[in-house]
Amino acid sequence: MQLEEVLKKYSAEFHQVVPFNPGTDKLYLFDFTENNKGLSSDEIADTERFANYINTTLRTHQCKYGIGGYAEHRTLYARSKHFDSSPLPTGRGAGDEVEPRRLHLGTDIWGEAGTKVMSPLDGIVHSFAFNNNDSDYGATIILTHNIEWISFHTLYGHLSLNSIKNLHEGKRIIKGEVFTEFGMRFENGNWPPHLHFQLIADMQNWKGDYPGVCKFSEKETWLKNSPDPDFILSLNKYIEK
């Protein structure tokens, strides 16, 4: 049985990842592609202005969280060289660069710093790290889970540094347990506070990190290994239309 089939089968049994009351809370769908004409490249590059855009939009629409990003081709990643590839080998065009990474492989949940994050099901800590590059994950935790003999992973990026203090690989995390929180910009890769949540079938020998953005030309391979996080989050159905 494939991972997506298992996730669909158990979709009603996962614990929520962030506190959310469908009866009172609202969600806003953010668009960070070139189709969003209300957000300039200058605003995206300036974290304070970008955060103001996020917060103002959520207040205006009276939404607790902003949601979005899975399989989204994002222009916002031009804000950092972290998402640009290395120059082409010598002889293939001086100054040229290969295709940058712009396709998002997880779901982002934009909200307040300190927002509690819970495990959707029982698991253990696979690995963790402080990926301290500009526009990187910052504090990151990866959990391993098993359902019907299928092993898979959930990645949590842009966390608080406090989340990875005294943590160890193999630590058991119980379903519904609060084990981390949204980080502030100095500890989350210099982003407005949010959670990057990603499913990963095969970690491919990565530890404490795994690409959350890929080249558009390679999307089929990467999306196959990182299926839609909403199989677990179940938040898309509550997004304001």
C-alpha positions, 0 to 999 in steps of 0.5 A: 500500500502506498503512503498516500493511500494509508494517509487517506485511510487514516485521515480522520484519526490524525491530531491537529498540528496547530490549535484550530477551532473550525467553529470559530477560527478562520484561515486565509489562503496566501498566494506567493506566486507571480499572480499576487500583484499586491505583494512586491519583490521589495516587500518580500525581501524586507522581512519587516515589511513582509511580516507586516503584509502577513499580519495586516492581511490576517487582521483584515480578513479576521483569520487566525492563520494563513495557509498555503504553499504546497506545490506552489511555484513561488517568486518569493524565493528570489529574496535569498541566494539560498534558493539559487543553484550554483553556477554552471560548470566552466565552459557552459556559459560564463556567469550563467546559472542553472535553474533556481529552486522555486517549487514549494514542497510543504504547507506553510501555516503563518501565525504568531511566534510561539504558536504551539505545534503538536504531533499528529500521531505517535512518532520518534525524533528522527533528527533535528538541527539549526539550519542557520542560513538566511531564508533557511529553516532555522530550527528544524525537527523531523519525526518518524512515524509508522502506519501499517508497516509503512514508515514516513516522516514529518518535517517541522521548520522555522521553529524556536531554538528552545524547541531543540534544546535537550532534544535527542534522536529517538525521543518518543513523541506522543500523538497530540503532544506539544513538542515545538513552537513557531520561532521568531525571525532570529531563529527561524531563518529570518522569516515572518513567524510560520510553520513549514510542515512537510511529509517525506516518504524517504529521507534519502540519508538527510538528517536534520534537514531536507529540501523544502523547495525544488526545481520546477523541472524536477517537481514530479520526483520531489512531489512524489516523495513529499505528498500533500501535507493536507492529508494530515493537516485537513485544513484546506476545507476550512479556507475562506473562499 
